[in-house]
Amino acid sequence: MNDRALRILEQYEMEITGTRRGRGSWYLDTPGGFRILSDYSGSENRACFQNRVMEKLRGSGYENVDLILPNKEGCLVSRDWEGNGYVVKEWYAGRECDTSNEGEILCAVRNLACLHRRMRLDEESISDIGGRTRFSARRPAEELASWNAQLRKIRSFVRSRPRRTVFEQNFLDTYETYYAQACKAEEELLTLTDHLTALEKESTNAICHGDYSHHHILICGREVATTNFDSCRFDFQVNDLYYFMRKILEKQEWNVRLGQRMLESYTQIRTLSATERRLLRVKMLYPEKFRKLAGSYYVGSKAWISRQYMEKLEKTNRQERARQDFIKIL
């Protein structure tokens, strides 16, 4: 264990019987159970909000969440000599959800639906966690408008290049197809304005995980633990479902049957409203993979463009027909 980690752990009343290195973290064995030390970019207030949500989940019967533990001073966030933040959390002996295992994928979807039901709070619970502070940056229509403006900016930049790479030429060749989808998604979202306003009012008591992916779902024997609530906030819960489904379906070549089963597994536990279904469809319609690839290229080095950009673009193009087939069922 390095000096930085040791200095941080000195701030805790905790007997450590074993350690091992993890991905950007340290796993700790203690007499009180498994723990994890990891960096934390949020504020103390943010950590307090997060912990109150965890406590509400535990109070509702969902025990397996990564509660942040206080240090000797009673603070949830500990600082090193450079001011960097760290937290120690309760942790679980398990492995990440296997994205090639359909049974585990559907288990993770059901787990999400159960979480969402428990994260719809009553007025007393909302008051307990500090009120309805919204952590979402912008509304969906504003977000898509910003993304589309970014795509136009990147296209103009690529067009201005005197000598284009193979990736840049292929980007321009496929741009119109994906940009048309982006515009269609933005137009459809605008037709939902009144419905989304109503949904927002209905969602003022609903918290979403904010980063629900296979990395944060631990399979612990017959139980499931959900971790990393750093981005939890009051927001449309269907955003969690969209994010998880998109990430899984990208890995599964947009398998339509699997997508249907994921949607069915979720709605068997938590019903989606008509507006949530339409919002899910619009989000799936948006060419998110293409946008992210374009953005990554734009902020990266232009002197040497990695072959990975071309490989990712080719994969996105290869999956496009299957993605459109899945969108049709929504």
C-alpha positions in Angstrom: 0.0 0.0 0.0 1.4 3.4 -1.0 2.1 6.4 1.4 -0.9 8.3 0.2 -3.4 5.5 1.0 -1.7 4.9 4.4 -2.0 8.6 5.3 -5.7 8.6 4.4 -6.4 5.4 6.4 -4.7 7.0 9.5 -7.7 9.3 9.6 -10.0 6.3 10.4 -10.6 4.3 13.6 -10.3 1.0 11.7 -8.3 -2.2 12.2 -7.1 -3.5 8.8 -6.1 -7.2 8.5 -5.4 -7.3 4.8 -5.3 -5.1 1.7 -5.2 -5.6 -2.1 -5.1 -3.2 -5.0 -8.2 -2.7 -7.1 -9.0 -0.6 -10.1 -8.3 2.9 -8.8 -8.9 1.8 -5.3 -7.8 -0.3 -2.3 -9.8 -3.2 -1.0 -9.6 -3.6 2.8 -10.2 -6.6 5.1 -11.4 -5.5 8.5 -13.0 -7.4 11.5 -16.2 -5.4 10.7 -16.4 -6.6 7.1 -15.1 -5.8 3.7 -14.3 -2.1 2.9 -13.0 -0.1 0.0 -10.8 3.1 -0.2 -11.3 5.1 -3.3 -11.0 8.7 -4.5 -14.0 11.0 -4.4 -14.4 14.2 -6.5 -17.6 15.4 -4.7 -18.1 17.7 -1.8 -18.9 16.8 1.8 -22.5 18.0 1.2 -22.7 15.8 -1.8 -21.5 12.8 0.2 -24.0 13.5 2.9 -26.9 13.6 0.4 -25.6 10.3 -1.1 -25.4 8.6 2.3 -28.9 9.7 3.2 -30.2 8.1 0.1 -28.3 4.9 1.0 -29.8 5.0 4.5 -33.3 5.3 3.1 -32.7 2.3 0.8 -31.5 0.3 3.8 -34.5 1.4 5.8 -36.7 0.1 3.0 -35.1 -3.3 3.1 -32.5 -2.9 0.4 -29.3 -3.6 2.4 -26.6 -4.1 -0.2 -25.4 -0.6 -0.9 -22.0 1.0 -0.4 -22.5 3.4 2.6 -19.7 5.9 3.1 -18.1 5.6 6.5 -17.1 8.7 8.6 -13.5 9.3 9.6 -12.3 10.2 13.2 -13.5 13.8 12.7 -16.9 12.6 11.6 -16.4 13.7 8.0 -17.4 11.5 5.1 -14.7 12.9 2.8 -11.0 12.7 3.8 -8.3 14.8 2.2 -4.7 14.2 1.5 -1.9 16.8 1.7 -2.8 18.1 -1.8 -6.5 18.5 -1.0 -7.6 15.4 -3.0 -10.8 13.7 -1.7 -11.1 10.1 -0.6 -13.9 8.0 0.9 -14.0 4.6 2.7 -17.1 2.6 2.0 -18.7 -0.6 3.1 -18.1 -3.2 0.3 -19.1 -6.6 -0.8 -17.3 -9.8 -1.8 -18.6 -10.3 -5.3 -17.9 -9.8 -9.0 -19.2 -7.4 -11.6 -22.3 -8.4 -13.6 -21.3 -10.5 -16.6 -22.4 -8.6 -19.8 -22.3 -11.9 -21.8 -24.6 -13.7 -19.3 -28.3 -13.1 -20.1 -29.4 -14.3 -16.7 -27.2 -11.8 -14.9 -28.3 -9.0 -17.3 -31.9 -9.6 -16.6 -31.2 -9.9 -12.9 -29.5 -6.5 -13.0 -32.6 -5.0 -14.8 -34.9 -6.4 -12.1 -32.5 -5.1 -9.5 -32.8 -1.6 -11.1 -36.6 -1.7 -11.1 -36.6 -2.7 -7.4 -34.2 0.2 -6.6 -36.4 2.6 -8.5 -39.5 1.6 -6.6 -37.6 2.1 -3.3 -36.2 5.5 -4.5 -39.6 7.1 -4.9 -39.8 8.9 -1.6 -42.5 10.4 0.5 -42.4 14.0 1.8 -40.9 13.0 5.1 -38.1 11.1 3.4 -37.4 13.9 1.0 -37.1 16.3 4.0 -34.7 13.8 5.7 -32.3 13.7 2.8 -32.1 17.5 2.5 -35.0 18.5 0.2 -35.5 18.3 -3.5 -32.1 19.7 -4.7 -31.9 18.7 -8.4 -28.4 17.6 -9.5 -29.3 17.1 -13.2 -27.5 19.6 -15.4 -30.1 20.4 -18.0 -33.5 19.3 -19.4 -33.5 16.7 -22.2 -34.4 19.1 -25.0 -31.6 21.5 -24.0 -29.2 18.6 -23.8 -30.0 17.3 -27.3 -29.9 20.8 -28.8 -26.4 21.3 -27.3 -25.2 17.9 -28.6 -26.5 18.7 -32.1 -24.7 22.0 -32.1 -21.5 20.2 -31.1 -21.9 17.7 -34.0 -22.3 20.6 -36.5 -19.2 22.2 -35.1 -17.2 19.0 -35.4 -18.3 18.5 -39.0 -17.3 22.1 -39.9 -13.9 21.4 -38.4 -13.4 18.2 -40.3 -14.4 19.8 -43.6 -11.8 22.5 -43.1 -9.0 20.0 -42.7 -6.7 20.3 -45.8 -5.6 16.7 -45.6 -8.1 14.2 -44.1 -7.3 10.9 -42.5 -9.3 7.7 -43.4 -11.3 8.2 -40.2 -12.1 11.8 -40.9 -13.3 11.0 -44.5 -15.4 8.1 -43.1 -16.8 10.4 -40.5 -18.0 12.8 -43.2 -19.4 10.0 -45.3 -21.6 8.7 -42.5 -22.3 12.1 -40.8 -25.6 12.9 -42.6 -27.2 9.6 -41.7 -26.4 10.0 -38.0 -27.1 13.7 -37.9 -30.6 13.1 -39.5 -31.3 10.7 -36.6 -30.1 13.3 -34.1 -32.4 16.0 -35.6 -35.3 13.5 -35.6 -34.7 12.8 -31.9 -34.6 16.5 -31.1 -37.9 17.1 -33.0 -39.7 14.2 -31.3 -38.5 15.4 -27.9 -40.0 18.9 -28.6 -43.4 17.2 -29.2 -43.1 15.8 -25.7 -42.5 19.1 -24.0 -45.9 19.3 -22.2 -45.7 15.6 -21.3 -42.2 15.9 -19.9 -43.3 18.9 -17.9 -46.0 16.8 -16.3 -43.5 13.9 -15.9 -41.0 16.2 -14.1 -43.7 17.1 -11.6 -44.5 13.4 -11.1 -40.7 12.7 -10.6 -40.0 15.3 -8.0 -40.0 12.5 -5.4 -38.0 10.1 -7.7 -34.2 9.5 -7.4 -32.1 7.8 -10.1 -28.8 6.1 -9.6 -27.1 8.3 -12.3 -24.5 5.8 -13.4 -26.1 2.3 -13.4 -23.7 0.1 -15.3 -22.4 -3.5 -15.0 -19.3 -2.1 -13.3 -21.5 -1.1 -10.3 -23.6 -4.2 -10.0 -21.9 -6.9 -7.9 -23.1 -10.5 -8.0 -22.6 -11.9 -4.5 -23.8 -15.5 -4.7 -27.6 -15.3 -4.7 -27.6 -11.7 -3.8 -26.9 -8.5 -5.7 -25.2 -5.4 -4.4 -25.5 -2.0 -6.1 -22.6 0.5 -5.7 -21.3 3.9 -6.7 -24.2 6.2 -6.1 -21.9 9.2 -6.5 -24.2 10.6 -9.3 -27.6 9.9 -7.7 -30.1 12.7 -8.0 -33.7 13.7 -8.4 -34.4 13.0 -12.1 -36.3 10.8 -14.5 -35.7 7.2 -13.5 -36.1 6.0 -17.0 -32.6 7.6 -17.7 -31.1 4.8 -15.7 -32.9 2.1 -17.7 -31.8 3.8 -21.0 -28.2 4.0 -19.9 -28.0 0.4 -18.8 -29.9 -1.0 -21.8 -27.8 1.0 -24.3 -24.5 -0.1 -22.8 -25.5 -3.8 -22.7 -27.1 -3.8 -26.2 -24.0 -2.2 -27.7 -22.0 -5.1 -26.3 -24.6 -7.6 -27.6 -24.8 -6.2 -31.1 -28.3 -4.7 -30.4 -29.9 -8.1 -29.9 -33.6 -7.4 -30.3 -34.8 -10.4 -28.3 -32.5 -9.5 -25.4 -33.7 -5.9 -25.5 -37.3 -7.0 -25.4 -36.6 -9.3 -22.4 -34.8 -6.5 -20.6 -37.7 -4.2 -21.0 -40.2 -6.9 -20.0 -38.1 -7.8 -16.9 -38.1 -4.1 -15.8 -41.8 -3.5 -16.4 -42.9 -6.6 -14.5 -41.6 -4.9 -11.3 -42.1 -1.2 -12.2 -44.5 0.0 -14.8 -43.3 2.6 -17.3 -45.8 5.4 -18.1 -46.5 6.3 -21.7 -44.3 9.4 -21.5 -41.4 7.4 -20.1 -41.7 4.9 -22.9 -41.6 7.7 -25.5 -38.7 9.3 -23.7 -36.9 5.9 -23.7 -37.5 5.6 -27.5 -36.2 9.1 -28.2 -33.0 8.5 -26.2 -32.5 5.2 -28.1 -33.1 7.0 -31.4 -30.3 9.5 -30.7 -26.9 8.3 -32.2 -25.1 8.5 -28.8 -22.2 6.3 -29.8 -21.5 8.4 -32.9 -21.7 11.6 -30.9 -19.3 10.4 -28.2 -16.9 9.1 -30.8 -17.0 12.5 -32.6 -16.5 14.4 -29.3 -13.6 12.2 -28.3 -11.9 12.7 -31.7 -12.4 16.5 -31.5 -10.7 17.0 -28.2 -7.9 14.5 -28.9 -4.7 14.9 -30.8 -5.0 15.5 -34.5 -1.3 14.9 -35.3 -1.8 11.1 -34.8 -5.3 9.6 -34.8 -5.5 6.2 -33.2 -6.7 3.3 -35.3 -9.3 2.7 -32.5 -11.3 5.6 -33.8 -11.8 3.9 -37.1 -12.5 0.5 -35.5 -15.2 2.1 -33.3 -16.8 3.9 -36.2 -16.8 0.7 -38.2 -18.5 -1.1 -35.3 -21.1 1.6 -34.9 -21.9 1.4 -38.6 -22.0 -2.4 -38.5 -24.5 -2.4 -35.6 -26.7 0.3 -37.1 -29.3 -1.9 -38.8 -29.8 -3.9 -35.6 -30.1 -0.7 -33.6 -32.9 0.5 -35.9 -34.7 -2.8 -35.6 -34.7 -2.5 -31.8 -35.9 1.1 -31.9 -38.9 -0.1 -34.0 -40.2 -2.3 -31.1 -40.2 0.7 -28.8 
